[in-house]
Amino acid sequence: MSLFGTNTGFGAGGTGVFGNTTTDSHNPMKDIEVTSPPDDSISCLAFSPPTIPGNFLIGGSWANDVRCWEVQDNGQTVPKAQQMHTGPVLGACWSDDGSKVFTASCDKTAKMWDLNSNQAMQIAQHDGPIKAIHWIKAPNYSCIMTGSWDKTLKFWDTRSPNPMMSLQMPERCYCADVEYPMAVVATADRGLIVYQLENQPSEFRRIDSPLKHQHRCVAIFKDKQNKPTGFALGSIEGRVAIHYINPPNPAKDNFTFKCHRSNGTNTTTPQDIYAVNAISFHPVHGTLATVGSDGRFSFWDKDARTKLKTSEQLDQPITACSFNHNGNIFAYASSYDWSKGHEYYNPQKKNYIFLRNAAEELKPRNKK
């Protein structure tokens, strides 16, 4: 996948936030750099669905924009288009037919971007910033689900200015995921709600959080029959919970694991603990990737409960990640997440999106 040498010399060398002084600390894994990345921190990444030929990547940023790139088979990226909000873009997703992109913003609106006409129009409105946005394709309806800091979850058919349905949540939406017929939303105050989407969306179950710290990211996983069966939940305390909805043996089947921490468990030096910023499941193998404020990505096999790989440390946090539809490409975004406050913000530092060949590294471990 690497057509051209990735060491362009831009931003190479120097000392990063984490004291990394290698010659190419912004891209230690020598992955392919996406051309024309956003000008501010990258909040979300999403690859096009399998219904359209080729691979297209969208990325939303705190520069109020969402960008679309074509990823060619040789790994080269071609910027195709971009759209603007009037506030940071926090979430983005595709329609199932690949013709539209939906974006959620701090400007309290969501937009529908028709890629064929390159027109964007507002399709949703909240009383607070919209953090999460997902397309739902059910047999009898299709709609957009938006989760906001106004503590509501709303469902929109994209043609009406009013929602089809609005559900009250106990707290602000921090992250969400959808795999029909299931949705899961994690909120402030460690709230966790599972929704069922058949016929019409409704609350299915509230779950006591398996994690003791603030929720940051959530991703649904499927069973061997391709049915959604549980989710992985990441927190700001370097930990991920694997939680099944109806496990045969909850005490055994549900578990948590530590990640995105440094200094090992040596008790003489305190351990540095970083947030898990995003989780993504491999669409073929069912293994998962986590990315963190420590500037690393890791690949995991949840069934064998083993780590498959951890990257070298980038010179800034990794804020988002996504697999393409067949799992051959892993995209991850490197940008400051403000986890160390304003004093570590360096406006001179570029933001990057990297592409990695993920075909081999995410294969599960052979069962003994």
C-alpha positions as CSV (number, residue, x, y, z in Angstrom):
1,M,0.0,0.0,0.0
2,S,2.9,2.4,0.3
3,L,3.4,3.9,-3.1
4,F,5.7,6.7,-2.0
5,G,8.1,7.3,0.9
6,T,6.2,8.8,3.8
7,N,9.1,10.8,5.3
8,T,8.4,14.1,3.6
9,G,10.5,16.0,6.1
10,F,7.5,18.1,7.2
11,G,7.4,18.4,10.9
12,A,10.1,15.8,11.4
13,G,12.4,16.0,14.4
14,G,12.0,18.3,17.3
15,T,10.6,17.4,20.7
16,G,6.9,16.7,20.9
17,V,4.5,16.9,23.8
18,F,5.6,13.6,25.1
19,G,9.3,14.2,24.8
20,N,9.7,12.1,21.7
21,T,12.9,13.0,19.8
22,T,13.0,10.4,17.1
23,T,13.7,11.8,13.6
24,D,10.1,11.1,12.4
25,S,8.1,11.1,15.5
26,H,4.9,12.4,13.8
27,N,4.7,9.1,11.8
28,P,6.8,6.4,13.6
29,M,4.8,3.6,11.9
30,K,5.7,4.9,8.4
31,D,2.1,4.8,7.4
32,I,0.6,6.7,4.4
33,E,-0.3,10.3,5.1
34,V,-3.6,11.6,3.8
35,T,-3.1,14.8,1.7
36,S,-4.6,18.1,2.8
37,P,-5.6,17.1,6.4
38,P,-7.8,19.5,8.4
39,D,-6.3,22.6,10.0
40,D,-7.5,21.8,13.5
41,S,-8.0,18.7,15.7
42,I,-9.7,15.8,14.0
43,S,-12.8,14.6,15.8
44,C,-14.1,11.8,13.6
45,L,-13.3,9.5,10.6
46,A,-15.7,7.3,8.6
47,F,-15.1,5.2,5.5
48,S,-17.7,4.8,2.7
49,P,-20.0,1.7,2.8
50,P,-19.5,-1.3,0.5
51,T,-22.4,-0.2,-1.7
52,I,-20.2,2.2,-3.7
53,P,-17.1,1.2,-5.6
54,G,-13.7,2.3,-4.2
55,N,-12.9,3.8,-0.8
56,F,-13.8,7.3,0.3
57,L,-12.9,8.7,3.7
58,I,-14.6,11.6,5.5
59,G,-13.1,13.5,8.4
60,G,-14.6,16.1,10.7
61,S,-12.6,18.7,12.6
62,W,-12.6,21.5,15.1
63,A,-11.9,23.9,12.1
64,N,-15.7,23.6,11.5
65,D,-15.3,21.5,8.3
66,V,-15.8,18.0,7.0
67,R,-13.6,16.8,4.2
68,C,-13.9,13.9,1.8
69,W,-10.9,12.1,0.2
70,E,-10.8,9.3,-2.3
71,V,-8.4,6.6,-1.3
72,Q,-7.0,4.9,-4.4
73,D,-5.9,1.3,-4.5
74,N,-2.2,2.3,-4.3
75,G,-2.9,4.2,-1.1
76,Q,-2.7,7.7,-2.6
77,T,-5.4,10.1,-1.4
78,V,-7.2,12.7,-3.5
79,P,-9.1,15.4,-1.7
80,K,-12.6,15.5,-3.3
81,A,-14.7,18.1,-1.5
82,Q,-15.5,19.8,1.8
83,Q,-18.4,21.4,3.6
84,M,-18.6,23.8,6.5
85,H,-20.5,24.2,9.7
86,T,-20.5,27.3,11.9
87,G,-19.0,25.3,14.8
88,P,-16.7,22.4,15.3
89,V,-17.8,19.1,13.6
90,L,-18.0,16.4,16.3
91,G,-19.5,13.5,14.4
92,A,-20.0,12.2,10.8
93,C,-21.5,9.1,9.1
94,W,-22.6,7.8,5.7
95,S,-26.0,6.8,4.3
96,D,-26.1,3.0,3.5
97,D,-26.1,3.7,-0.2
98,G,-23.0,5.9,0.0
99,S,-24.7,8.9,-1.7
100,K,-24.8,11.1,1.4
101,V,-22.8,12.1,4.4
102,F,-24.3,13.4,7.7
103,T,-22.5,15.7,10.0
104,A,-23.1,16.8,13.6
105,S,-21.7,20.0,15.0
106,C,-21.3,22.3,18.0
107,D,-23.5,24.8,16.1
108,K,-26.4,22.6,17.4
109,T,-27.3,21.4,13.8
110,A,-26.8,18.3,11.8
111,K,-26.5,18.5,8.0
112,M,-27.0,16.2,5.1
113,W,-24.3,16.5,2.4
114,D,-25.3,15.2,-1.0
115,L,-22.0,14.1,-2.5
116,N,-23.4,14.0,-6.1
117,S,-24.6,17.6,-6.1
118,N,-22.1,18.7,-3.4
119,Q,-24.9,20.5,-1.6
120,A,-25.4,20.4,2.2
121,M,-28.6,21.2,4.0
122,Q,-29.6,21.3,7.6
123,I,-31.7,18.3,8.7
124,A,-31.6,18.4,12.5
125,Q,-31.6,20.9,15.3
126,H,-30.9,20.5,19.1
127,D,-30.7,22.9,22.0
128,G,-27.0,22.1,22.5
129,P,-24.0,20.8,20.5
130,I,-24.7,17.5,18.7
131,K,-22.0,14.9,19.6
132,A,-23.1,11.7,17.8
133,I,-24.8,11.0,14.5
134,H,-25.7,7.7,13.0
135,W,-27.7,6.5,10.0
136,I,-30.4,3.8,10.8
137,K,-31.6,1.6,8.0
138,A,-34.5,-0.5,9.1
139,P,-36.8,-2.6,6.9
140,N,-39.7,-0.3,7.5
141,Y,-38.0,3.1,8.0
142,S,-34.7,4.9,7.6
143,C,-33.6,7.9,9.6
144,I,-30.8,9.8,11.2
145,M,-30.2,9.5,15.0
146,T,-28.6,12.4,16.7
147,G,-27.3,12.5,20.3
148,S,-26.8,15.9,21.9
149,W,-25.5,17.6,25.0
150,D,-29.1,18.8,25.5
151,K,-29.7,15.3,26.9
152,T,-32.0,14.2,24.1
153,L,-31.7,11.5,21.4
154,K,-33.6,12.5,18.3
155,F,-34.6,10.6,15.1
156,W,-35.0,12.5,11.8
157,D,-36.3,11.4,8.5
158,T,-34.2,14.1,6.7
159,R,-37.3,15.6,5.0
160,S,-39.0,17.2,7.9
161,P,-37.8,20.0,10.2
162,N,-39.3,18.2,13.2
163,P,-38.0,14.9,14.6
164,M,-39.9,11.6,14.1
165,M,-39.1,11.0,17.8
166,S,-37.3,12.5,20.7
167,L,-36.1,10.4,23.7
168,Q,-34.9,11.9,26.9
169,M,-31.6,10.8,28.3
170,P,-30.4,11.0,31.9
171,E,-27.4,13.1,30.9
172,R,-25.5,14.6,27.9
173,C,-24.6,12.2,25.1
174,Y,-20.9,11.6,25.0
175,C,-20.7,8.8,22.4
176,A,-23.0,6.4,20.6
177,D,-23.0,3.5,18.1
178,V,-25.6,1.9,15.9
179,E,-25.8,-1.6,14.4
180,Y,-29.3,-2.4,13.4
181,P,-31.4,-3.4,15.4
182,M,-29.3,-2.1,18.3
183,A,-28.1,1.3,19.4
184,V,-26.1,2.1,22.5
185,V,-25.5,5.6,24.0
186,A,-23.0,6.5,26.7
187,T,-23.6,9.7,28.6
188,A,-22.1,12.0,31.2
189,D,-22.3,10.7,34.7
190,R,-21.4,7.2,33.4
191,G,-24.8,6.6,32.0
192,L,-25.3,3.7,29.6
193,I,-28.5,3.0,27.6
194,V,-29.2,0.4,25.0
195,Y,-32.0,1.0,22.5
196,Q,-33.8,-1.4,20.2
197,L,-34.6,-0.1,16.7
198,E,-37.1,-2.6,15.3
199,N,-40.4,-1.1,14.2
200,Q,-39.5,2.2,16.0
201,P,-36.7,3.1,18.3
202,S,-37.3,2.6,22.0
203,E,-35.3,2.3,25.2
204,F,-34.4,-1.4,25.8
205,R,-32.2,-1.3,28.9
206,R,-30.2,1.0,31.2
207,I,-26.9,-0.6,32.3
208,D,-24.8,0.1,35.3
209,S,-21.5,1.2,33.9
210,P,-18.7,-1.4,34.1
211,L,-16.2,1.5,34.2
212,K,-15.5,3.8,37.1
213,H,-14.5,6.9,35.0
214,Q,-15.9,9.2,32.4
215,H,-17.1,7.4,29.2
216,R,-15.3,8.5,26.0
217,C,-16.1,6.0,23.2
218,V,-18.3,3.0,22.4
219,A,-18.5,0.5,19.6
220,I,-21.0,-2.4,19.0
221,F,-19.7,-5.8,18.1
222,K,-21.5,-8.7,16.3
223,D,-21.6,-12.4,16.9
224,K,-20.8,-15.2,14.3
225,Q,-24.2,-14.8,12.8
226,N,-23.5,-11.1,12.1
227,K,-26.0,-9.9,14.8
228,P,-25.1,-7.2,17.2
229,T,-24.5,-8.9,20.6
230,G,-22.6,-6.4,22.8
231,F,-20.3,-3.4,22.9
232,A,-16.9,-2.2,23.8
233,L,-16.8,0.9,26.0
234,G,-13.7,3.1,26.5
235,S,-13.1,5.6,29.3
236,I,-10.7,8.4,30.1
237,E,-8.9,6.1,32.5
238,G,-7.1,3.9,30.0
239,R,-9.6,1.1,30.2
240,V,-12.0,-0.7,27.9
241,A,-15.1,-2.8,29.0
242,I,-16.3,-5.7,26.8
243,H,-20.0,-6.0,27.6
244,Y,-22.5,-8.6,26.2
245,I,-26.2,-7.7,26.2
246,N,-27.4,-11.2,27.1
247,P,-24.4,-13.3,28.0
248,P,-24.7,-17.0,29.1
249,N,-22.5,-16.2,32.1
250,P,-22.3,-12.4,32.8
251,A,-19.6,-12.7,35.5
252,K,-17.3,-14.6,33.2
253,D,-18.2,-13.2,29.8
254,N,-18.1,-9.5,30.6
255,F,-14.6,-8.1,31.4
256,T,-12.5,-5.0,31.3
257,F,-8.9,-4.5,30.3
258,K,-6.3,-1.8,30.8
259,C,-4.8,0.0,27.8
260,H,-3.1,3.3,26.8
261,R,-0.9,3.4,29.9
262,S,2.8,3.8,30.2
263,N,5.6,2.8,32.7
264,G,4.2,-0.7,33.1
265,T,3.1,-1.6,36.6
266,N,6.3,-0.7,38.3
267,T,5.2,0.7,41.6
268,T,8.1,3.1,42.1
269,T,7.1,5.4,39.3
270,P,3.5,6.3,39.0
271,Q,1.7,5.0,35.9
272,D,0.7,7.5,33.2
273,I,-2.9,6.8,32.3
274,Y,-4.4,8.2,29.1
275,A,-7.9,8.4,27.6
276,V,-9.2,5.8,25.1
277,N,-10.3,8.2,22.4
278,A,-11.9,5.8,19.9
279,I,-12.7,2.1,19.4
280,S,-13.3,0.4,16.0
281,F,-14.1,-3.2,15.2
282,H,-12.6,-5.0,12.2
283,P,-15.5,-5.7,9.8
284,V,-14.2,-9.2,8.9
285,H,-12.3,-10.6,11.9
286,G,-14.2,-9.0,14.8
287,T,-11.0,-7.9,16.4
288,L,-10.7,-4.3,17.6
289,A,-8.6,-1.2,17.5
290,T,-8.3,1.3,20.3
291,V,-6.5,4.7,20.0
292,G,-5.5,6.9,22.8
293,S,-4.2,10.2,24.2
294,D,-0.9,8.5,24.6
295,G,-0.4,8.7,20.9
296,R,-0.6,5.0,20.2
297,F,-3.0,2.6,18.5
298,S,-3.5,-1.0,19.7
299,F,-5.1,-4.0,18.1
300,W,-6.9,-6.6,20.3
301,D,-8.6,-10.0,20.1
302,K,-11.4,-9.8,22.6
303,D,-12.3,-13.5,22.3
304,A,-8.7,-14.7,23.1
305,R,-8.3,-11.7,25.4
306,T,-5.0,-10.9,23.9
307,K,-3.2,-7.8,22.5
308,L,-2.3,-8.3,18.9
309,K,-0.1,-5.2,18.4
310,T,0.7,-1.8,19.8
311,S,2.1,1.0,17.6
312,E,5.1,3.1,18.3
313,Q,4.3,6.4,20.1
314,L,3.3,9.3,17.9
315,D,4.3,12.8,19.0
316,Q,0.6,13.8,19.7
317,P,-2.6,12.0,20.7
318,I,-4.6,9.8,18.3
319,T,-8.2,11.2,18.3
320,A,-10.2,9.0,15.8
321,C,-10.0,5.8,13.8
322,S,-11.9,3.8,11.3
323,F,-11.7,0.6,9.2
324,N,-12.8,0.6,5.6
325,H,-15.6,-1.7,4.6
326,N,-13.5,-4.8,3.9
327,G,-11.0,-4.2,6.7
328,N,-8.0,-3.7,4.5
329,I,-7.4,-0.1,5.6
330,F,-7.1,1.3,9.1
331,A,-7.3,5.1,9.2
332,Y,-6.2,7.0,12.3
333,A,-6.0,10.7,13.1
334,S,-3.2,12.4,15.0
335,S,-4.0,15.7,16.6
336,Y,-4.1,17.4,20.0
337,D,-7.1,16.4,22.1
338,W,-6.5,19.0,24.9
339,S,-6.0,16.2,27.4
340,K,-3.1,18.0,28.9
341,G,-4.7,21.5,28.8
342,H,-3.9,24.6,26.9
343,E,-0.3,24.8,27.9
344,Y,0.5,21.8,25.7
345,Y,-1.3,23.2,22.7
346,N,1.1,24.0,19.9
347,P,-0.6,25.9,17.0
348,Q,2.4,25.2,14.8
349,K,1.8,21.5,15.0
350,K,0.1,19.9,12.0
351,N,-2.8,17.4,12.2
352,Y,-2.4,14.2,10.3
353,I,-4.6,11.3,9.1
354,F,-2.6,8.1,8.4
355,L,-3.6,5.0,6.5
356,R,-2.3,1.5,7.4
357,N,-2.7,-1.9,5.7
358,A,-4.8,-3.8,8.3
359,A,-5.4,-7.0,6.4
360,E,-2.9,-9.2,8.4
361,E,-2.3,-7.5,11.7
362,L,-5.9,-7.9,12.9
363,K,-6.3,-11.6,12.2
364,P,-7.3,-13.3,15.5
365,R,-4.9,-15.5,17.3
366,N,-5.2,-19.2,16.5
367,K,-7.3,-20.9,19.2
368,K,-5.2,-23.4,21.1
